Amino acid sequence: MCGIAGFSNFTLDYMPASAKWKKVLNDINVVQKHRGPDEEGTYLVPHCGLSHVRLSIIDLQSGQQPMIRKREGRTCTIVYNGEIYNMKELRCELQGRGVYFDTDSDTEVILAGYQHYGTDIVKKLNGIFAFAIWDEWRERLYLFRDRSGIKPLFYTMRDNGIVFSSEIKGLLAYPGMKAKVDREGLAPGSR
């Protein structure tokens, strides 16, 4: 189990106040630390911040996240939680198409797959997963979750942007975010 989180906003440049936003990413990691006690990392660019806490299972030496992959002038970054059951087959398929890898991690297989197939990579994944990919070239944040929702991915729209996390308390670590139950939330089964 790992923990992922982040935020993106195209009306806000995070870099002038980068110390503040790096602290937000670290604060989110603190509240999700029980999901990944082995390592943690953050990533911040003008319109996106990503954070990750890791439970090391595969590729203990080089599977750190957020993972950045630069290929053919494109930079993409991923935070990922899960297990891809067909990782070896996907890796072989991508290698057959000329893709090379720097690690043995399933994280890089997903990221390389995205760089090769685009968002259609999610259709090829057999497993349980939640991940976010920041495509720097396109300036887009993509969020994906397995079809059954085994790996959690909570999100909310905030200040013209999005905030996401593996846990609700990760969302609540974002500045100004407050937990609030509305009338519908108090009346289960009313629909």
C-alpha positions in Angstrom: 0.0 0.0 0.0 1.3 3.5 -0.9 -0.3 6.9 -0.6 -0.6 9.4 -3.5 -1.8 13.0 -3.5 -1.5 16.2 -5.3 -3.1 19.3 -6.7 -3.3 21.2 -10.0 -4.5 24.7 -10.9 -3.9 26.6 -14.1 -4.9 30.0 -12.6 -2.2 29.7 -10.0 1.6 29.5 -10.3 2.9 27.6 -7.3 6.5 28.5 -7.8 6.6 32.1 -6.3 5.4 30.6 -3.0 7.1 27.2 -3.6 8.1 26.8 0.1 4.5 27.1 1.1 3.3 24.5 -1.5 6.2 22.1 -0.7 5.1 22.3 2.9 1.5 21.4 1.9 2.8 18.4 0.0 4.9 17.3 3.0 1.9 17.8 5.3 -0.2 15.5 3.1 2.6 12.9 3.2 2.6 13.2 7.0 -1.1 12.3 7.3 -0.7 9.4 4.9 2.6 8.1 6.2 1.0 4.9 7.5 0.3 4.0 3.9 4.0 4.0 3.0 6.5 4.1 5.8 9.6 3.4 3.6 10.1 6.5 1.5 8.4 9.7 0.6 8.7 12.3 -2.2 7.3 15.4 -3.6 7.2 17.2 -6.9 6.3 20.8 -7.7 6.0 22.7 -11.0 4.1 25.9 -11.8 0.7 24.3 -12.1 1.0 21.0 -10.3 2.2 19.4 -7.1 2.5 15.7 -6.4 3.3 13.7 -3.3 3.9 10.1 -2.5 4.6 7.8 0.4 5.9 4.4 -0.5 5.7 0.9 0.8 8.7 -0.7 -1.0 7.8 -4.0 -2.6 9.2 -4.0 -6.2 12.5 -2.5 -7.3 13.6 -1.4 -3.8 16.7 0.5 -5.2 15.2 2.6 -8.0 11.4 2.7 -7.7 11.2 6.1 -5.9 8.3 8.4 -6.5 7.3 10.8 -7.8 9.0 9.2 -10.8 10.0 11.5 -13.6 10.6 10.1 -17.1 12.1 12.2 -19.9 11.9 10.8 -23.4 12.0 12.5 -26.8 11.6 16.0 -25.4 8.6 15.1 -23.2 8.7 15.0 -19.5 6.0 13.1 -17.5 5.8 12.4 -13.8 3.8 9.8 -12.0 2.6 9.0 -8.5 1.2 5.5 -8.2 -0.4 3.1 -5.7 -1.2 -0.5 -6.7 -0.2 -3.7 -8.4 -0.2 -4.4 -12.1 -0.7 -8.1 -12.6 0.3 -8.0 -16.3 3.4 -5.8 -15.8 5.8 -8.3 -17.3 3.8 -8.7 -20.4 3.3 -5.0 -20.8 7.0 -4.4 -20.3 7.9 -7.0 -23.0 5.3 -5.5 -25.4 6.8 -2.0 -24.9 10.4 -3.3 -25.3 9.3 -4.9 -28.5 8.2 -1.4 -29.7 11.6 0.1 -28.9 10.9 1.4 -25.4 13.7 1.0 -22.9 13.6 1.1 -19.1 15.8 2.5 -16.4 14.2 0.5 -13.6 12.5 -2.8 -12.9 9.4 -1.1 -11.4 5.8 -1.4 -12.4 5.6 2.4 -11.9 8.0 2.9 -14.9 6.0 0.4 -17.0 2.9 2.5 -16.5 4.7 5.8 -17.2 6.5 4.5 -20.3 3.2 3.0 -21.4 1.5 6.4 -21.1 4.3 8.0 -23.1 3.9 5.4 -25.8 0.1 4.8 -25.9 -1.2 8.0 -24.2 -4.2 7.6 -21.9 -5.1 4.3 -23.6 -2.5 2.7 -21.4 -5.2 2.4 -18.7 -7.2 0.0 -21.0 -4.2 -2.3 -21.1 -3.7 -2.5 -17.3 -4.8 -5.6 -15.4 -4.6 -4.9 -11.7 -5.5 -2.7 -8.8 -4.3 0.8 -9.0 -4.7 4.5 -8.5 -2.3 6.9 -10.2 -1.8 10.5 -11.4 0.4 11.5 -14.3 1.5 15.1 -14.9 2.3 15.5 -18.6 4.5 18.6 -18.6 4.5 18.9 -22.4 0.7 19.0 -22.6 0.3 20.7 -19.2 -2.3 18.2 -18.1 -2.9 16.1 -15.0 -4.5 12.7 -15.5 -6.0 10.7 -12.7 -6.8 7.0 -13.1 -8.2 4.3 -10.9 -8.9 0.6 -11.4 -12.3 -0.2 -12.6 -13.5 -1.7 -9.3 -12.1 1.1 -7.2 -10.0 -1.3 -5.1 -7.3 1.4 -4.7 -8.8 4.6 -3.3 -8.7 8.0 -5.1 -10.6 10.9 -3.5 -10.7 14.2 -5.2 -12.5 17.6 -5.0 -12.5 20.8 -7.0 -11.0 23.7 -5.2 -10.2 27.3 -6.2 -10.5 26.6 -9.9 -8.3 23.5 -9.6 -8.3 19.9 -8.3 -7.0 18.3 -5.1 -6.7 14.5 -4.9 -5.5 12.0 -2.4 -5.6 8.3 -1.4 -7.4 9.3 1.8 -9.9 12.0 2.7 -7.5 13.3 5.4 -5.0 13.9 2.7 -7.5 16.3 1.1 -8.1 17.9 4.5 -4.4 18.7 4.8 -4.8 21.1 1.8 -5.1 24.8 2.9 -8.6 26.0 3.7 -10.1 22.5 3.2 -12.8 21.7 5.8 -14.8 18.6 6.3 -18.5 19.3 5.9 -21.5 17.0 5.9 -24.5 18.3 4.0 -28.2 17.3 4.3 -27.8 14.5 1.7 -24.8 13.1 3.6 -26.9 12.8 6.8 -29.7 10.9 5.1 -28.3 7.7 3.6 -30.6 5.9 1.1 -32.7 9.0 0.4 -32.1 8.8 -3.3 
